[in-house]
Amino acid sequence: MTREHTAPAEPDAVLATRALTRESGRARRLLAAEQWTPSPADAHAAGAVLARLTAPLPTRKHSTEGTRTLDRDRRLQRILRSAVHHLDAGSVSPSAAALLAAVARALLPWHAAPTPSPAAAAPRYGVPHGTTTGAVVPPTEEGEALLPDLIALFTILATPKATRKATPGAIPNQPGTVPLTPPAEPWQARYTGRFRHYGRPSPGVWTARTFTCPRCGSAGGPWTVTGDWRQIALACPCGTMTNEHGLTPSEVWLCLPDT
């Protein structure tokens, strides 16, 4: 199935949860039907994200409303960073990658808040809806409202199959007839703007390289982006398409409209 979007998410949507709703539902259907048995890499990534999802807030001797909000936002930011790390590592299955990307998209308001990267060249993916050019104030309550459902889903993903309880109504997994890794779902999106690849040669030091079309040198598109969570290709208006762009999945995905 191919999806094409030419416009960003609705301006009144504070959190971009369209992809998260779709991918969470698909993951549950595949798991219940035993059409997806997470690989060890999938379970490892899910376990790492789950640890962030369930992390308790620190206990402070003198806590104020401001420090509590800061701690809550830091937890959400760490969930986002963990999802991006395992998405970009490239070791998970397409289904797990799609889910991690959807989690990162939904938690994008916490990419630089409350603790942004110090270097000017560090990744930047825009400002959440409803904020100004001043301090970014993410919608903490809305972000935390996503946690119970994500905890339940990532608990299943992180649990070895042999120790799980049977799911009511599940279809038995018959070797040779039901794939353990679902086929990748291709997607397509349009994007006008620059894609940048970021490097971090040392702590606090970032480098940034803007991707340009290898044929015409254009950097701003409009790009036609296609992918299947194994490979992402960028097509330039000049007719050149390439998958040798050197960009990580998050450096492409987090720039696109909510798909």
Backbone torsions as a table, in degrees:
resi	resn	phi	psi	omega
1	MET	NA	135.7	-178.2
2	THR	-112.9	133.0	179.3
3	ARG	-115.7	138.9	177.8
4	GLU	-131.6	129.9	-179.8
5	HIS	-132.2	135.4	-178.9
6	THR	-118.0	-1.2	-177.7
7	ALA	-132.5	151.8	177.8
8	PRO	-70.8	173.8	178.9
9	ALA	-62.7	164.0	-177.9
10	GLU	-56.3	138.8	-175.4
11	PRO	-63.5	-21.1	-179.2
12	ASP	-90.7	1.7	178.3
13	ALA	-86.2	111.5	-177.6
14	VAL	-74.0	-45.8	176.3
15	LEU	-107.5	134.0	179.4
16	ALA	-86.9	94.6	-174.0
17	THR	-112.3	8.0	-179.0
18	ARG	-60.0	-50.2	-179.6
19	ALA	-66.3	-37.4	-179.6
20	LEU	-64.2	-44.1	178.5
21	THR	-60.3	-44.3	-179.0
22	ARG	-65.8	-49.1	-175.1
23	GLU	-71.7	-34.4	176.7
24	SER	-64.8	-43.9	178.2
25	GLY	-63.5	-42.8	179.2
26	ARG	-63.9	-41.9	179.4
27	ALA	-60.7	-42.9	-179.6
28	ARG	-65.6	-40.3	178.7
29	ARG	-63.1	-44.0	-179.1
30	LEU	-66.1	-40.9	179.5
31	LEU	-67.9	-41.7	-179.2
32	ALA	-65.6	-36.1	180.0
33	ALA	-85.6	2.9	-177.8
34	GLU	54.5	36.8	174.1
35	GLN	-96.2	-2.4	176.3
36	TRP	-140.4	111.5	170.6
37	THR	-106.1	108.0	-175.4
38	PRO	-54.6	137.8	176.8
39	SER	-73.1	166.7	175.1
40	PRO	-55.7	-37.1	178.4
41	ALA	-66.5	-39.3	176.7
42	ASP	-61.5	-46.6	-178.0
43	ALA	-65.6	-37.7	178.9
44	HIS	-64.4	-47.1	179.5
45	ALA	-63.1	-43.0	179.2
46	ALA	-62.2	-39.5	179.2
47	GLY	-64.9	-38.1	179.2
48	ALA	-66.8	-42.1	177.9
49	VAL	-68.1	-39.4	179.2
50	LEU	-60.3	-38.8	178.2
51	ALA	-60.6	-36.3	176.4
52	ARG	-72.5	-39.1	-179.4
53	LEU	-62.1	-37.2	-174.0
54	THR	-100.9	6.2	-178.0
55	ALA	-62.4	128.5	177.5
56	PRO	-72.1	153.1	175.7
57	LEU	-72.6	147.4	-179.3
58	PRO	-63.9	148.7	177.2
59	THR	-93.0	119.4	-179.0
60	ARG	-111.9	143.4	178.8
61	LYS	-68.4	-41.2	178.7
62	HIS	-123.3	98.4	-176.8
63	SER	-107.5	138.7	176.6
64	THR	-121.3	171.2	177.9
65	GLU	-59.8	-37.1	179.5
66	GLY	-65.4	-43.7	-179.6
67	THR	-70.0	-34.9	177.7
68	ARG	-64.9	-43.3	178.3
69	THR	-63.5	-40.9	179.0
70	LEU	-61.2	-44.0	179.8
71	ASP	-65.4	-38.9	179.0
72	ARG	-65.6	-41.7	179.0
73	ASP	-68.3	-36.0	178.0
74	ARG	-64.1	-37.7	177.6
75	ARG	-62.5	-44.3	179.0
76	LEU	-64.9	-38.9	178.5
77	GLN	-64.1	-38.8	179.7
78	ARG	-68.9	-34.0	175.0
79	ILE	-62.3	-46.7	178.6
80	LEU	-58.7	-48.6	-176.9
81	ARG	-64.7	-35.7	177.3
82	SER	-66.7	-42.0	178.2
83	ALA	-62.2	-43.5	179.5
84	VAL	-65.0	-41.8	-179.3
85	HIS	-58.7	-47.3	-177.0
86	HIS	-77.2	-27.6	173.2
87	LEU	-64.4	-46.6	-176.2
88	ASP	-76.7	-17.1	179.5
89	ALA	-64.8	-26.9	174.8
90	GLY	76.3	17.4	-177.1
91	SER	-104.7	-9.0	-177.5
92	VAL	-90.5	166.9	179.3
93	SER	-72.7	163.5	178.0
94	PRO	-56.2	-39.9	-179.9
95	SER	-64.0	-42.6	178.3
96	ALA	-67.4	-38.7	179.1
97	ALA	-63.0	-42.4	179.4
98	ALA	-62.4	-40.1	179.9
99	LEU	-69.1	-43.0	177.8
100	LEU	-61.9	-41.0	178.6
101	ALA	-64.0	-38.6	179.4
102	ALA	-66.8	-38.3	176.4
103	VAL	-63.5	-44.3	179.4
104	ALA	-61.9	-41.8	179.2
105	ARG	-61.4	-45.3	-177.7
106	ALA	-64.4	-32.9	-177.6
107	LEU	-97.9	16.1	-177.8
108	LEU	-56.3	-32.8	177.5
109	PRO	-57.2	-18.4	-179.1
110	TRP	-99.1	11.5	-179.4
111	HIS	-60.7	-40.3	-179.2
112	ALA	-119.1	10.3	-178.4
113	ALA	-134.2	135.5	11.6
114	PRO	-91.9	-5.3	-176.1
115	THR	-124.1	88.9	179.5
116	PRO	-71.4	156.9	175.2
117	SER	-64.6	140.6	-172.0
118	PRO	-73.5	-28.9	-173.0
119	ALA	-79.8	145.9	-179.8
120	ALA	-64.6	-27.0	-177.9
121	ALA	-86.4	0.2	-179.0
122	ALA	-64.6	156.1	-178.1
123	PRO	-56.1	138.0	176.1
124	ARG	-136.1	130.3	-176.5
125	TYR	-126.6	36.9	175.8
126	GLY	91.3	179.3	-176.7
127	VAL	-117.6	137.9	179.4
128	PRO	-56.2	152.4	177.2
129	HIS	-59.1	143.4	175.4
130	GLY	86.9	4.4	178.7
131	THR	-110.6	165.6	179.4
132	THR	-107.6	-172.5	179.4
133	THR	-74.5	-4.3	178.3
134	GLY	-82.1	-146.8	-178.2
135	ALA	-63.3	137.5	179.1
136	VAL	-84.8	125.5	178.6
137	VAL	-117.2	98.7	-177.6
138	PRO	-70.8	157.1	-179.5
139	PRO	-80.2	83.9	-171.5
140	THR	-55.9	-47.1	-177.1
141	GLU	-62.8	-39.9	179.7
142	GLU	-66.7	-37.1	177.7
143	GLY	-66.3	-43.1	-179.7
144	GLU	-68.5	-24.4	178.4
145	ALA	-65.4	-19.7	178.8
146	LEU	-80.5	-18.5	-169.8
147	LEU	-64.4	-47.0	-176.9
148	PRO	-56.6	-43.8	-179.7
149	ASP	-67.0	-40.4	179.6
150	LEU	-67.3	-38.5	178.3
151	ILE	-60.8	-44.3	-180.0
152	ALA	-62.1	-43.8	-178.2
153	LEU	-69.4	-46.8	-177.4
154	PHE	-71.2	-23.2	173.1
155	THR	-63.7	-42.8	177.7
156	ILE	-64.2	-44.5	-178.1
157	LEU	-64.7	-34.3	-175.9
158	ALA	-85.7	-9.0	-176.8
159	THR	-90.3	126.2	176.9
160	PRO	-55.4	139.3	-174.0
161	LYS	-58.5	-34.7	-175.9
162	ALA	-66.2	-22.2	-177.3
163	THR	-101.9	-0.2	179.7
164	ARG	-79.0	151.9	171.4
165	LYS	-80.0	149.6	-179.5
166	ALA	-62.4	137.3	178.6
167	THR	-85.1	125.5	179.9
168	PRO	-56.0	131.3	177.4
169	GLY	81.4	6.0	-178.0
170	ALA	-70.7	146.8	177.2
171	ILE	-86.5	126.1	-179.2
172	PRO	-56.7	142.3	-179.9
173	ASN	-84.4	110.3	-179.0
174	GLN	-99.4	115.5	-178.7
175	PRO	-54.9	134.4	178.0
176	GLY	89.5	-12.4	-179.3
177	THR	-117.7	-31.5	-179.6
178	VAL	-115.4	117.4	-178.2
179	PRO	-68.1	143.0	176.2
180	LEU	-79.4	-25.7	175.0
181	THR	-115.1	114.6	-178.1
182	PRO	-61.9	152.7	176.4
183	PRO	-63.8	147.6	-179.7
184	ALA	-67.1	140.9	177.3
185	GLU	-97.6	111.7	-179.8
186	PRO	-68.9	152.6	178.1
187	TRP	-143.6	160.7	180.0
188	GLN	-144.1	142.6	179.0
189	ALA	-148.2	157.8	176.2
190	ARG	-108.8	141.3	-178.9
191	TYR	-147.3	130.3	174.0
192	THR	-110.6	118.0	-176.7
193	GLY	149.3	-173.1	-175.7
194	ARG	-101.6	145.3	169.6
195	PHE	-106.8	133.5	-178.5
196	ARG	-126.5	138.4	175.0
197	HIS	-100.5	129.2	-175.1
198	TYR	-108.5	137.9	174.6
199	GLY	-120.2	156.0	179.8
200	ARG	-133.8	80.9	-175.8
201	PRO	-65.5	-23.3	177.3
202	SER	-157.9	162.1	-178.1
203	PRO	-55.3	129.2	178.2
204	GLY	79.8	-1.5	180.0
205	VAL	-115.4	121.5	-179.2
206	TRP	-121.0	146.2	171.0
207	THR	-120.5	155.4	-179.0
208	ALA	-140.9	134.6	178.0
209	ARG	-127.3	125.9	179.4
210	THR	-84.1	131.0	177.9
211	PHE	-75.6	134.4	176.2
212	THR	-126.6	150.6	178.9
213	CYS	-59.5	129.3	-177.9
214	PRO	-67.6	-13.6	-178.8
215	ARG	-98.8	-51.8	-174.1
216	CYS	-107.2	-10.2	178.2
217	GLY	81.2	5.2	179.6
218	SER	-65.3	144.6	-179.7
219	ALA	-119.4	-14.1	-172.4
220	GLY	-107.0	0.5	179.0
221	GLY	77.7	-151.1	6.9
222	PRO	-69.7	132.3	-178.5
223	TRP	-91.2	145.5	166.6
224	THR	-104.1	116.0	-173.8
225	VAL	-106.7	125.8	176.7
226	THR	-126.2	147.6	-179.4
227	GLY	-163.0	166.2	176.4
228	ASP	-140.2	19.4	-179.0
229	TRP	69.6	9.1	166.4
230	ARG	-115.0	-32.4	-177.7
231	GLN	-149.6	141.3	177.8
232	ILE	-120.6	130.7	180.0
233	ALA	-116.9	143.6	178.3
234	LEU	-116.0	126.2	178.9
235	ALA	-110.5	127.6	-179.2
236	CYS	-91.6	153.3	176.1
237	PRO	-57.1	-21.7	179.7
238	CYS	-75.2	-5.6	178.0
239	GLY	102.9	-3.9	-179.5
240	THR	-84.9	132.1	175.1
241	MET	-122.4	135.8	-179.5
242	THR	-144.8	145.9	170.6
243	ASN	-112.9	6.3	178.0
244	GLU	-100.6	61.2	-176.9
245	HIS	-101.5	-15.6	178.8
246	GLY	75.6	8.7	-179.2
247	LEU	-89.2	144.5	174.3
248	THR	-79.9	160.0	178.5
249	PRO	-54.1	-41.5	-177.4
250	SER	-68.8	-32.0	-179.6
251	GLU	-68.2	-20.8	174.3
252	VAL	-94.0	-52.1	-171.0
253	TRP	-62.5	-41.7	-175.8
254	LEU	-73.7	-8.5	174.9
255	CYS	-92.4	-18.8	-172.8
256	LEU	-81.0	160.1	172.2
257	PRO	-64.4	156.5	-178.5
258	ASP	-62.0	115.0	-175.7
259	THR	-113.2	NA	NA
